[in-house]
Amino acid sequence: TSVIASKRQLEAASAYARGDVATATRLTALNEAELGAAIAAAPPAAVPTITAQMNAYSEQKKDFSVHRPGSAKAKAVTKSAAVKDLDNLSRKSSF
């Protein structure tokens, strides 16, 4: 679930960078919901990591609604999100 969410969040960041805030927000909300469900089923040791990933996506979703796509802050948000998700994909373990 974490890896799928990371891939989807990269899509969300790309949509946001193109100015498609609605798609970015929808994909991020889907990630939050799926990660929330994963937390309920996860072994206790995995819960903090999944929770951190879900919380990071919540913050990104807030940023998507606050910063105009293409602005310097939006570019920084997009870059930071991409770095985290690419790192997660390369490790395939935790956020």
N, C-alpha and C positions, 0 to 999 in steps of 0.2 A: 504494500500500500504506500509506503514512504517513497519508494522509487517512482511509482506511478504518479504520485502527487508532485514529485519533483519535476517529472517530464511535463505534466500538465501546467505546473507553475511557470515553467519556461515558456510555454505557449501563452500563458496569461501575461507575462512580462513583455513578450513580443507584441501581443495585441495592444497593450498599453502604450508601448513605444510607437505604434502606428496610429495612436489616438483612439483606439477602440476600447474605451473605458468600460462599456457594458460587458463585453466579452471577458475582459480581464477580471472584472468583479465577479461575473458568473462562474468562471473557472476557479477562482480563488475560494468562493463560497462552497463550491463542490468539494474542493480539497479539504476545507475545514470540516465539512460534514463527514467525509470519509475517514479523515484522521480521527475525528471524535469517536466514530464507531470502532476504529482500530484500537483506540485507547481502552475501550470497554472490554475488548477481547484479548488485549496484549498481556504478556507475562509482566509481572511487576517491574522487572529490571528494564523493560523497554519503554515503560510509560513516560519517564521524564524526557526521553529523547523525542518521542512522538509528540508529546505536549509542547516541547520547544519548537518543533517544526510547525505545529498548528498555530502557536502563538506568533511565530514569525510571519505566517501567511495572513493572520488577522491584522498585523501591523502594515503589511504590504497593501492589503485591501483598503485600509484607512488612507494610506499614502496615495493610492490610485484615485481616491475621491477628493483629495485635498490639493494635489499638485497637478498643474496643467501639463498634459503630455508634451514632451519636447523641451520643457523648461530644464534648467540646470539641475534642480532638485529631483525632478522626475528621472532624468538620465542617471543620476547617482543612485536613486532607489532601484531602478531597473538593473543597473550594473551589479549592485550589491546582492540583489536577489538572485541574479544569474550565477554569480560566483558560488553562493551557498548551494544552490540546486545542482550545479555542475559538480561540485565537490561531493554532494550526497550521491549523485549518480555514479561517480567514480569509486566511491567506497561501498555502495550498495548495502549500507548498514544503518547508519544513524545520521541525524541532522546536526 
